[in-house]
């Protein structure tokens, strides 16, 4: 880059306007190049020139970033990335004193010796370079600049006494983080600036400081390289640094470069020490103030005329010595070490067949080790890239994509994000190399986007960890005694003066827990003070909110949308719970009372709606005597009573009393007395809550999923849970009480003494498999005998054959209410259906369509069609005759009976099937008596039909008929044996009524 133009060296301390002068001179020409020591500074200068001349003529070129418009006239670069061989009217090199740096000095020396502009060349730096520049650059013109403001040494200061607008300098990441954390606790926070940060992160952190959001900056020596910040005081936390090889003390000129950042333009600045740093010697401090330092005597140099004949010749040319007394050969840098390492790998050496191959290897070795993990790992990465470039002439997109994808994550802590930023710099560097990738522009955009995401995440993490904006803002406002303004968004998030402080959960303020204990008290004080108006507004909105916005939980909580605003507590009566509101004391008693009144109105209306039949019965003054007493029992039990718990009360009710109760929807089932409307999901859910409150349970059991006919029995449930949830436990499962009553209707038609099998209807209404049904029946007091038989194919039989098997029923007498048969085992007719009785059935919405659910569209179907008794007897006779005359039929009698209930005739098949035979299994004498007919007992609401055990006798009762009935030997499963004449059980409360009916007939 040689030229014959004017060469000038502008030298002086910091804050002399040297960089600004260079920018002005460059813009005076048509074209220009400026080389800067840091990527951060290059980006800052690029933004300034772009703002003046526009983006179409300004290029930015660094190792990891390349923005080159088609009509680029002004090139802003890092010194290492300055383009060679490009003629420009103006060339400038900033911080030229870095020629004496052991790491990068040879690059700056090369630019000093070879970089020239056609019309003007500028070297900017410290006065210590005057002699060296004069010796190496003939014809140079020197210009000295004085500092615009004074710099004063003020000695040592504690961090707690550090003045605002101070920069504290550390020389390791650990010390920077420790200082920033301490400043956050004591001063409200600090911004962090380090050389390893990306320009995007660094600029975001600097903005925190420049905008006054924080008054302190913690930085490494990166701030010494031309970054213009509003700093009034610089404090050194240490006077030594690790230079990559060893710990060494900082030289006075290095300290001056950093200290000179204090005071900008005409504003004076100060510097000193803090923490464990010892005070500066008086002479050293004075030298910094007066800018008097030892001149640079040696410039680090490396031969620029390289020999690419072979790898060994290239290495020798890089290690060439110089005879110039001002120059000293630079120590082996990372690129030369990588070249030596890779050239010794046999696989790579075999690929080096000429100058282009050697030059390609050198270009790969010049990729900086941004990661800094280990020399061997870096060399391994370079080996892979050289292999691809040599063999394929490019780096494969899929391999590049895998490398980038591993880094493209924004989770993790500050250290993790910093490492990922260092890693992505390798791939941004690769993306800038011309011809290394198929689509360079694509990968430049991808790597830049990843770096931006990581930069934003790192900035957010640094700010979250080291900046407590809200505390600093709130403290300032409280000290100034200003009124604080709080805002609450639709998610309940509370911000005070724009700072997030917590959330409003209903009428309780939940303070953000990220604050330290020292700050929590101030934060809560400021927050609640500013939230007072919001509490009143919220109370008004709740009071005017419709009931649809409110709900109760299965644990007794009261919700307003997603916010818990109160809970239910036990009241004087089961159906009259009280409300306890969740309101902060700071909200005031007026708000608390308003919330409590609204919640009480809600739960009162909810109970009135869901328990309307129960409350109507409670308030019915026409109920008197035993009927009123029984109504009181039903209210106490929330509308569901086990039949065996009120057997005596049921027996004592006469027909008028039962009729009066039935008008209110009460159904007297064989197992349970209940209000069918209260079995719906919503009343069931509320009933369990009210029952749990009355039982004073610490944890309320949840209601079963709506619509399921059977559910698993909960062994850990409190006593009475299954009844309150609308189920009855039987074995391992519990069955819904209304479905159990339908099952009981079917069981009455079976021969429970001789044994019967489950019908398809029984399995259908329970939604069970045969095995599950067997377990249920055992829980209801039946013995289940398992057997296997040949599986038969079936063909339809004429309707006339129906009834020949078991299960035939006599037609119900629709004119006779079921209470006429209550309390007796001698009812001549089967129980009436729900429709005949006019009783309400559960709604279809409660019935799911999944396994284990009641899939019937009508939960209370009509009673099954039955044949007349004479037809059943004729069918039984025909069956007996067929059995006697057909050996095959006799052998398969059980299968015939099974098929008979479905109206089908069996045919032989090779497969086997499992079946169960169910028989009533009474307990031993003295034990608890299972309820007959599926758990029923004398006095049941439905008169039993089918086998059963007499209350005081050992013989099963049969169907009542004349003396001309068939003898017992000719019986089938369709009818029980004839019952001998016997007096009605005197214990039966309806004996007199039934005897009267018999006399009339």
Beta strands, then each sheet from edge to edge (+ up, - down):
strand 1: 6-12
strand 2: 32-36
strand 3: 58-61
strand 4: 66-67
strand 5: 74-78
strand 6: 90-93
strand 7: 120-125
strand 8: 141-145
strand 9: 151-156
strand 10: 166-169
strand 11: 191-193
strand 12: 216-219
strand 13: 233-236
strand 14: 240-242
strand 15: 247-249
strand 16: 269-273
strand 17: 299-301
strand 18: 327-329
strand 19: 486-488
strand 20: 493-496
strand 21: 499-505
strand 22: 508-511
strand 23: 550-552
strand 24: 557-560
strand 25: 563-573
strand 26: 576-581
strand 27: 640-642
strand 28: 666-668
strand 29: 672-675
strand 30: 710-712
strand 31: 727-730
strand 32: 733-736
strand 33: 782-790
strand 34: 793-796
strand 35: 904-907
strand 36: 912-920
sheet 1: 4+ 3- 5- 2- 6- 7- 1- 8-
sheet 2: 9+ 16+ 13+ 10+ 12+ 11+
sheet 3: 14+ 15-
sheet 4: 17+ 18+
sheet 5: 19+ 20- 21+ 22-
sheet 6: 23+ 24- 25+ 26-
sheet 7: 27+ 29- 28+
sheet 8: 30+ 32- 31+
sheet 9: 33+ 36-
sheet 10: 34+ 35-
end
